[in-house]
Amino acid sequence: MSTENNKSEINLDDTVKICIIIACLSLAYYFAYYLPNKENQIREQQKLEAAYLENIRQENQKKLDECLANAYLNYANTFDGHCLKLGKAKDCLLPSQPSMAYEEQYNNSKEDCFRKYKQ
């Protein structure tokens, strides 16, 4: 009977040793492979998000620039049109009332652009 007890003790010891080895290998895998790969995935995701946000910022800047250019073009055309109606050359000196009205309209247009395309 003592040999049977020895065998079960050996089997129990061997089983415990195998479990400890498996646990150690699992921890080694986690720290050596899984965790670094997870961190790399997080860094890559952050890079993609940053690139996406930069792309949106650039598109927004482009739209703002176009809006401001259109606002100025409308202002210049309106101003020049008024000069031509008065029989004067483009970019003439207009009386203060229409000049201030056109300036105010231009400033409102610029404010609309900045409101639409916040930076």
C-alpha positions in Angstrom: 0.0 0.0 0.0 2.8 2.4 0.6 3.7 2.2 -3.2 0.2 3.3 -4.0 0.5 6.3 -1.7 3.8 7.2 -3.2 2.3 7.1 -6.7 -0.6 9.3 -5.7 1.8 11.7 -3.9 4.0 11.8 -7.0 1.1 12.3 -9.3 -0.2 15.1 -7.1 3.2 16.7 -6.9 3.7 16.4 -10.7 0.2 17.9 -11.2 1.0 20.8 -9.0 4.3 21.4 -10.8 2.6 21.2 -14.2 -0.1 23.7 -13.1 2.6 26.1 -11.8 4.5 25.8 -15.1 1.4 26.5 -17.1 0.6 29.5 -14.9 4.1 30.8 -15.4 4.0 30.3 -19.1 0.7 32.0 -19.3 2.0 35.0 -17.4 5.1 35.1 -19.6 2.9 35.1 -22.7 0.8 37.9 -21.3 3.7 40.1 -20.5 5.9 39.3 -23.4 3.4 39.2 -26.3 -0.1 40.1 -25.5 0.5 43.3 -23.5 3.0 44.9 -25.9 0.8 44.1 -28.9 -2.2 45.6 -27.1 -0.2 48.8 -26.4 0.9 48.9 -30.0 -2.7 48.6 -31.1 -3.6 51.5 -28.8 -0.8 53.7 -30.2 -1.8 52.9 -33.8 -5.4 53.7 -33.0 -4.3 57.0 -31.4 -2.3 57.8 -34.6 -5.2 57.1 -36.8 -7.5 59.3 -34.7 -4.9 62.1 -34.7 -4.6 61.9 -38.5 -8.4 61.9 -38.9 -8.7 65.0 -36.7 -5.9 66.7 -38.6 -7.7 66.0 -41.9 -10.9 67.4 -40.5 -9.0 70.5 -39.3 -7.4 71.0 -42.7 -10.8 70.6 -44.5 -12.4 73.1 -42.1 -9.5 75.6 -42.7 -10.0 75.2 -46.5 -13.7 75.8 -46.2 -13.1 78.8 -44.0 -10.6 80.3 -46.5 -13.1 79.7 -49.3 -15.9 81.3 -47.4 -13.8 84.4 -46.5 -12.6 84.7 -50.1 -16.3 84.6 -51.3 -17.3 87.2 -48.7 -14.5 89.5 -49.9 -15.4 88.9 -53.5 -19.1 89.8 -52.8 -18.0 92.9 -50.9 -15.6 94.0 -53.7 -18.2 93.3 -56.5 -21.0 95.2 -54.6 -18.7 98.1 -53.8 -17.4 98.3 -57.4 -20.9 97.9 -58.8 -22.0 101.0 -56.8 -19.0 102.9 -58.1 -19.9 102.0 -61.7 -23.5 103.1 -61.1 -22.2 106.5 -60.1 -20.1 106.7 -63.2 -16.8 106.3 -61.3 -14.0 103.8 -61.6 -13.8 100.6 -59.6 -12.6 101.0 -56.0 -13.7 104.6 -55.9 -14.5 106.6 -52.7 -18.1 106.1 -52.0 -20.2 108.3 -49.7 -19.9 107.2 -46.1 -23.5 105.8 -45.8 -23.3 103.1 -48.6 -19.6 102.5 -47.8 -20.4 101.8 -44.1 -23.3 99.6 -45.1 -21.1 97.5 -47.4 -18.4 97.3 -44.8 -20.9 96.1 -42.2 -22.3 93.5 -44.6 -18.8 92.3 -45.3 -18.0 92.1 -41.6 -21.2 90.1 -41.0 -20.3 87.7 -43.8 -16.9 87.2 -42.3 -18.4 86.5 -38.9 -20.8 84.0 -40.5 -17.8 82.2 -42.0 -16.0 82.0 -38.6 -19.2 80.8 -37.0 -19.7 78.1 -39.6 -16.1 76.9 -39.7 -14.8 77.3 -36.1 -11.1 76.7 -35.7 
